[in-house]
C-alpha cells in the first residue's frame, strides 16, 4: 500500500510468505437523465462502468468493489415506488450479476456488486444487498444492509428494512472479505462483528451527500480499520442526481428535485491507520491499492486490541441493555 508515494509494507516474516492482494474500488456518477426508461438508464451505467472495470482487470486487480446501488440512480429519496422498484433484480440472474460475471471470469477477479435486490422467493420483497461474485463467475453469497437511515431525504425504509443476513465474511481465493453497507459505518458494533467473524478487508460501499456527514467520512472507516485490525475500503458515489418529480422530506425544506452532491472521496485504510489519498469529489474514479494481508495479524500482535477486548463483558452488558426493565449502570451522588 502506498501512502504519500511511499510503500508501507509489513515486516518480513520467517514463517509466512507475503499475502499480496490488489484491491480496486470504483466511484461513478449515473450515465443519463433519470427521466429516461429504466433499461436505458441501467444500460448507460453498464457502458460507462465497463471501461473502468476493464482498466481494473488490466491492472491486475484481484478484488473489485462498486458503490452502493451502483446500477441505478439513488432514487430512494423520492419515496416513489414507481418506476424505481423496477431496478430491483435477482441476485443470481439479474442483469447486474450477468453483466459482472463476464469480467469476473475474464480477469479472474472477485467482484462485489451492491444492488437493489428483488427476493422473489419471499413475496417479491426488496433489499439493499451486496452480491459477491467469485473469480469463476459464481455468486458465492450476499449480504443485506444492516442499518437503514431515517435522516431527511435518506429515509430508505420506504423501500426496504434492516437486513437479515447477520455479519457474513466471505472466504475468497484472495482473502476473507466483508461488506458494511453505507449507514452501517456509523455503528461501531457493526464493524466489530465483521472482525469477530474473521474479516481481513471490509468494504463500505456508500451513497452520501455533502452537508450531511462529510466531516465523518474520513474518520469512520479509518477508525474501524484501527479498532479491528483489518483493511477498510470506503467507497462513495459521485455527482448530483436530478429526478423528474419534486419531493419533500418532512424537514421543513421546500420541495426539491435533487438532494445534494455525492462527494466521492473514496479511500482505503490499513490496520495500522495509514490510508491512501481519496479520489476526486466530482469525478469518476478507480482507486487501486496493493495490500499484504499479513499486516492484519502483525498489528493484532503489536497493539493487542483483539487480545484485550472483553467480549463476555460486553455481551452481558448488551443483553441487559436490550431488556425492557434495563437500568443504566450509574453510580449516583447521594
C-alpha positions, 0 to 999 in steps of 0.5 A: 500500500502506498501512502504519500508515494511511499510503500508501507509494507509489513515486516518480513516474516520467517514463517509466512510468505507475503499475502499480496492482494490488489484491491480496486474500488470504483466511484461513478456518477449515473450515465443519463437523465433519470427521466429516461426508461429504466433499461436505458438508464441501467444500460448507460451505467453498464457502458460507462462502468465497463471501461473502468472495470476493464482498466481494473482487470488490466491492472491486475486487480484481484478484488473489485468493489462498486458503490452502493446501488451502483446500477441505478440512480439513488432514487430512494429519496423520492419515496416513489415506488414507481418506476424505481422498484423496477431496478430491483433484480435477482441476485443470481440472474439479474442483469447486474450479476450477468453483466459482472460475471463476464469480467469476473471470469475474464480477469479472474477477479472477485467482484462485489456488486451492491444492488437493489435486490428483488427476493422473489422467493419471499413475496417479491420483497426488496433489499439493499444487498451486496452480491459477491461474485467469485473469480469463476463467475459464481455468486458465492453469497450476499449480504443485506444492509444492516442499518437503514437511515431515517435522516431527511431525504435518506429515509430508505425504509420506504423501500426496504428494512434492516437486513437479515443476513447477520455479519457474513465474511466471505472466504475468497481465493484472495482473502476473507472479505466483508461488506458494511453497507453505507449507514452501517459505518456509523455503528461501531458494533457493526464493524466489530462483528465483521472482525469477530467473524474473521474479516481481513478487508471490509468494504463500505460501499456508500451513497452520501451527500455533502452537508450531511456527514462529510466531516465523518467520512474520513474518520469512520472507516479509518477508525474501524480499520484501527479498532479491528485490525483489518483493511477498510475500503470506503467507497462513495458515489459521485455527482448530483442526481436530478429526478423528474418529480419534486419531493419533500422530506418532512424537514421543513425544506421546500420541495426539491428535485435533487438532494445534494452532491455525492462527494466521492472521496473514496479511500482505503485504510490499513490496520495500522491507520495509514490510508491512501489519498481519496479520489476526486469529489466530482469525478469518476474514479478507480482507486487501486491499492496493493495490500499484504494481508499479513499486516492484519495479524502483525498489528493484532500482535503489536497493539493487542486490541483483539487480545484485550477486548472483553467480549463476555463483558460486553455481551452481558452488558448488551443483553441487559441493555436490550431488556425492557426493565434495563437500568443504566449502570450509574453510580449516583451522588447521594 
